[in-house]
Amino acid sequence: MRRTLLALALALAFPFTALAHDPPPDEAQVKSLGVVSVRSGQPTSLPTQIPASIEGVTHEQIDATVNATDSEDAIKFLPSLLVRKRYVGDYNHAVLSSRASGTGNSARSAVYADGILLSNYLGNGATYAPRWGLVTPEEIERVDVMYGPFSAAYPGNSVGAVVDYVTRMPTQFEGHAKVSAFTQNFSLYNTNETYSGSQTSASLGSKSGDWSWWVNVNHTDSAGQPLSFATKPISTTAPGVNPTATGAVWGLDKTNTPWYILGTTTQYHTVQDHAKLKLAYDVSSTLRASYTLGNWNNKSDGTPTTYLRDAAGAPVYGGNYVINGNTYALNGLFSATKENIDHWMHGFSLKSNTKSEWTGKLRPACTTTAPT
């Protein structure tokens, strides 16, 4: 009886205890979270609204951290990229490879400068390099690298990567001049030489009112090291009446088969000239029209050097000669080459930047190459 009375007294003293954890539906509070954005540590000047991996480097970073002699040097420290540059001035073998495409698939990457295509799609391989010489380090504002595939936004060649050089226009009068030199020692087999080169460049630009302009010239004179060698497998052909040659270097090929190294075949001397004119006009505060005209000329001499000498000490470049007791046919091993490539680019762009949801860009462009 006492327990019953105590329970009734507690119920009357706390009549709303049972409802404290169950408020009526109309009193429930509903809260929603705003949009949460997670961004990587990209430089603020690089595009961020691209649905894939992107890396980049700015003009200031190139000046501070890269000893750039040409435009491909600007991207040599970016991840998962490789430019097959063998020497300063490597004009036709400096192909781009990425984590999705190797150096044997040059057509699986795309290289642009202000939207103008620099890639060489006349073939696919190590001899179809982009025309890097149409951009110089001084004019680079930034380089954006987008890791493919990007077939929806770019041609199907972009499955490996897209490299987009964005060049700058001056905001006031400025002028630049640079002279550099380089040298290297090379010693392999019977070659022991020093190869050197130099580079000079000058830039001038200004902005007056709505008009801005930029002129850039660059001259490179470079001697690269030998890139390949003339070889012959060990012969068993009898000497006969053929003359004797000395100077061959015995060695093993990649399968450990004996052969003779007879000399170098591809030591290039390259002379490159670049000239570019850029004009821009601010139609309004959000609309700019610009025009680019550029020319890049490459002259290259490939010189072979033989290790072989006849009985009189004269160099041997062809014919049938006896080397260490056996006869070897040497014709066709040593061939000199000359190349002259002239490449033009020009393009007009009309670009709006309204800082709103709508923006646009019109950019017809053309590049032409005249090899000889």
C-alpha positions in Angstrom: 0.0 0.0 0.0 2.9 2.3 0.8 4.6 1.6 -2.5 1.5 2.4 -4.4 1.0 5.7 -2.7 4.7 6.6 -3.4 4.3 5.8 -7.1 1.2 8.0 -7.4 2.9 10.9 -5.6 5.9 10.8 -8.0 3.7 10.7 -11.1 1.8 13.8 -9.9 5.0 15.6 -9.1 6.6 15.0 -12.6 3.7 14.9 -15.0 5.7 15.7 -18.2 8.7 13.5 -17.7 7.5 10.9 -20.2 7.2 13.5 -22.9 10.6 15.1 -22.5 12.3 13.0 -25.2 9.4 12.8 -27.7 8.5 16.4 -28.9 5.5 16.8 -31.2 6.4 16.5 -35.0 5.6 20.2 -35.6 8.2 21.3 -33.0 11.1 19.2 -34.5 14.0 21.3 -35.9 15.3 20.5 -39.4 18.9 21.5 -40.3 20.8 21.2 -43.6 24.5 21.5 -44.4 25.9 23.9 -47.0 28.2 22.8 -49.9 31.5 21.6 -48.7 34.4 22.1 -51.1 37.7 20.3 -50.8 40.5 21.6 -53.0 44.1 20.5 -53.5 47.1 22.9 -53.1 47.1 24.1 -56.7 48.4 27.6 -57.6 45.5 30.0 -57.7 46.2 30.9 -61.3 45.7 27.4 -62.6 42.3 26.1 -63.6 40.6 24.0 -60.9 37.2 23.0 -62.4 38.6 20.1 -64.5 37.3 16.6 -63.6 40.7 14.9 -63.7 44.3 15.2 -62.4 46.0 18.5 -63.3 49.4 19.9 -62.5 51.1 23.1 -63.5 54.0 25.5 -63.1 53.9 29.3 -63.3 56.4 31.8 -64.8 57.7 32.7 -61.3 58.3 29.0 -60.5 60.2 28.5 -63.8 62.4 31.5 -63.1 63.2 30.3 -59.5 63.5 26.6 -59.9 64.2 25.6 -63.6 67.2 26.3 -65.7 65.1 26.4 -68.9 66.8 26.6 -72.2 63.6 25.8 -74.1 59.9 25.3 -73.5 60.1 21.6 -72.8 62.4 22.3 -69.9 59.5 24.1 -68.2 57.7 20.8 -67.5 60.6 18.5 -66.7 59.9 18.5 -63.0 56.2 17.8 -63.2 55.0 14.3 -62.1 54.4 11.4 -64.5 55.9 13.3 -67.5 59.0 12.7 -69.6 60.3 14.6 -72.6 62.8 12.6 -74.6 65.3 15.4 -74.9 68.8 14.1 -75.6 70.7 17.4 -76.0 70.0 21.1 -76.2 68.3 21.7 -79.5 67.0 18.1 -80.0 64.4 19.1 -82.6 62.9 15.9 -83.9 63.1 13.3 -81.2 62.0 15.2 -78.0 58.6 13.5 -77.8 56.4 13.7 -74.8 55.4 10.6 -72.8 53.1 10.3 -69.8 51.9 7.7 -67.4 49.3 6.6 -70.0 51.6 6.8 -73.1 55.2 6.1 -73.8 57.8 7.7 -76.1 56.8 5.3 -78.9 53.3 6.8 -79.0 53.9 10.5 -79.6 50.4 11.0 -81.2 48.7 10.0 -77.9 49.5 13.4 -76.3 48.6 16.9 -77.2 50.7 20.1 -76.8 49.2 23.5 -77.3 50.4 27.1 -77.1 47.6 29.5 -76.4 45.3 27.0 -78.1 47.4 26.6 -81.2 48.5 23.0 -81.8 52.2 22.3 -81.5 52.0 18.5 -81.7 53.2 16.8 -84.9 50.6 14.3 -86.0 52.1 13.4 -89.3 53.2 10.2 -87.7 53.4 8.3 -84.4 56.8 7.6 -82.9 60.1 8.9 -81.6 60.7 11.1 -84.7 57.4 13.1 -84.5 58.1 15.6 -81.7 56.0 18.7 -81.0 57.4 22.0 -82.3 58.6 23.1 -78.9 60.7 25.8 -80.5 57.7 28.0 -81.2 57.5 28.9 -77.5 60.4 30.4 -75.6 60.8 30.3 -71.7 60.6 34.1 -71.5 57.1 34.4 -72.8 55.5 31.6 -70.7 52.9 32.8 -68.2 52.1 29.3 -67.0 52.0 25.7 -68.2 48.9 23.5 -67.4 49.2 19.7 -67.7 46.0 17.7 -67.8 46.4 14.0 -67.4 44.1 12.2 -69.9 42.0 11.0 -71.3 40.2 14.2 -72.5 38.6 13.1 -75.7 35.4 15.0 -74.8 37.2 18.3 -74.5 40.1 17.7 -76.9 40.9 15.4 -79.9 41.3 11.7 -79.3 45.1 12.3 -79.3 44.7 13.6 -75.7 44.4 10.1 -74.2 47.9 10.5 -72.7 48.1 14.1 -71.6 47.4 17.7 -72.6 50.1 20.3 -72.2 48.8 23.8 -72.6 51.3 26.7 -72.7 49.7 30.0 -71.8 51.9 32.9 -72.9 51.8 36.4 -71.3 51.3 39.9 -72.5 53.0 42.9 -70.9 51.1 45.4 -68.7 53.8 48.1 -69.1 56.9 48.6 -71.1 59.5 45.9 -70.6 62.6 44.5 -72.3 64.7 41.4 -71.7 68.0 40.0 -73.1 69.8 36.8 -72.2 73.0 35.1 -73.3 73.9 31.6 -72.1 76.5 29.0 -73.0 76.9 25.3 -72.2 79.5 22.6 -72.7 80.0 18.9 -72.0 82.7 16.3 -72.2 81.9 13.0 -73.9 84.1 10.0 -73.7 83.0 6.6 -75.0 84.8 3.9 -77.1 87.3 5.9 -79.2 85.4 9.2 -78.9 86.8 11.7 -76.5 85.5 15.2 -77.4 84.0 18.4 -75.9 80.7 19.6 -77.3 79.5 23.1 -76.7 76.8 25.6 -77.7 75.2 29.0 -76.9 71.9 30.7 -76.8 70.9 34.3 -77.1 67.4 35.8 -76.8 65.7 39.2 -76.6 62.2 40.3 -75.8 60.4 43.7 -76.0 56.8 44.6 -75.2 54.5 47.2 -73.9 50.9 48.2 -73.2 49.4 51.5 -74.2 45.7 52.1 -73.5 43.8 49.2 -74.9 46.7 48.0 -77.1 49.5 45.7 -76.1 52.3 44.0 -78.1 55.2 41.6 -77.6 58.2 40.7 -79.8 60.5 37.9 -79.0 63.6 36.5 -80.9 65.8 33.5 -79.9 68.9 32.0 -81.5 70.4 28.6 -80.5 73.6 27.1 -81.7 74.2 23.7 -80.2 76.5 20.7 -80.8 75.2 17.5 -79.3 77.0 14.3 -78.4 77.0 11.2 -80.7 73.7 9.4 -80.3 74.4 6.1 -82.1 77.3 4.1 -83.4 78.2 2.1 -86.5 78.7 -1.6 -85.7 79.4 -4.9 -87.4 79.0 -8.5 -86.1 82.2 -10.6 -86.0 82.9 -11.8 -89.6 84.2 -15.1 -90.7 84.9 -14.0 -94.3 88.4 -14.6 -95.5 90.6 -11.5 -96.0 91.3 -12.1 -99.7 93.1 -9.2 -101.4 91.3 -6.4 -99.5 93.2 -3.7 -97.7 93.6 -3.6 -93.9 91.9 -1.1 -91.5 92.7 -0.6 -87.8 90.9 1.2 -85.0 87.8 -1.0 -84.5 86.7 -1.4 -80.9 85.7 -4.9 -79.8 82.5 -5.2 -77.7 79.3 -7.1 -76.9 75.8 -6.2 -78.1 72.7 -6.4 -75.8 72.6 -10.2 -76.3 76.2 -10.6 -75.4 77.1 -11.4 -79.0 80.6 -10.1 -80.0 80.8 -7.2 -82.5 83.0 -4.3 -83.5 82.2 -0.6 -82.9 83.5 1.2 -86.0 82.6 4.8 -85.3 79.8 7.3 -84.6 76.9 7.9 -86.9 74.7 10.7 -85.5 76.4 13.7 -84.0 74.2 16.7 -84.7 75.1 20.4 -85.0 71.8 22.3 -84.8 71.1 26.0 -85.4 67.6 27.2 -84.5 66.0 30.7 -84.9 62.7 31.7 -83.4 60.7 34.9 -83.9 57.3 35.8 -82.7 54.9 38.8 -82.7 51.8 39.1 -80.5 49.2 41.8 -80.6 46.2 42.3 -78.3 43.4 44.8 -78.1 41.0 45.1 -75.2 37.6 45.6 -76.9 36.0 46.1 -73.4 36.9 45.3 -69.8 35.7 41.7 -70.4 36.6 41.1 -74.1 40.0 40.8 -75.7 41.1 40.2 -79.3 44.6 38.9 -79.9 46.7 37.8 -82.9 49.9 35.6 -82.8 52.5 35.2 -85.6 55.5 32.9 -85.1 58.3 31.3 -87.1 60.8 28.6 -86.1 63.6 27.5 -88.4 65.9 24.6 -87.7 69.0 23.7 -89.6 70.8 20.5 -88.6 73.9 18.7 -89.9 74.5 15.1 -88.9 78.1 14.2 -89.1 79.5 10.6 -88.8 83.0 9.9 -87.5 84.9 6.7 -88.2 87.4 5.0 -85.9 88.9 3.1 -88.8 92.2 4.1 -90.5 93.9 2.5 -93.5 97.6 1.7 -93.8 98.4 5.4 -94.7 96.4 6.7 -91.6 93.5 8.1 -93.7 89.9 7.6 -92.3 87.9 4.8 -93.8 84.2 5.4 -94.4 83.3 2.6 -97.0 84.5 -0.3 -99.1 85.7 -3.8 -98.2 88.4 -3.9 -95.5 90.2 -6.5 -93.5 89.8 -6.0 -89.7 91.7 -8.4 -87.4 92.0 -11.0 -90.1 88.5 -11.0 -91.6 86.8 -9.0 -94.4 84.0 -6.5 -93.6 81.7 -4.6 -96.0 81.5 -1.0 -94.7 79.4 0.7 -97.4 76.3 2.4 -96.0 77.4 2.5 -92.4 78.4 6.2 -92.4 76.1 8.8 -93.9 76.1 12.5 -93.4 72.7 14.3 -93.3 71.4 17.9 -93.7 68.0 19.1 -92.7 66.2 22.4 -92.9 62.8 22.8 -91.3 60.7 26.0 -91.4 57.6 26.1 -89.3 55.0 28.9 -89.2 52.1 29.4 -86.7 49.5 32.1 -86.6 46.2 32.4 -84.8 43.5 34.9 -83.9 41.5 34.7 -80.7 38.5 36.5 -79.2 38.1 35.8 -75.5 35.6 37.0 -73.0 36.1 36.9 -69.2 32.9 38.1 -67.5 33.7 36.6 -64.1 30.2 35.0 -64.2 28.6 31.8 -65.3 29.1 32.6 -69.0 32.4 33.0 -70.8 33.6 32.2 -74.3 36.6 31.8 -76.6 36.9 31.9 -80.4 40.3 30.7 -81.6 40.9 29.8 -85.3 44.5 28.9 -85.8 46.9 27.4 -88.3 50.4 25.9 -88.3 52.5 24.9 -91.3 55.8 23.1 -91.8 58.1 23.2 -94.8 60.9 20.6 -94.4 63.7 20.3 -96.9 
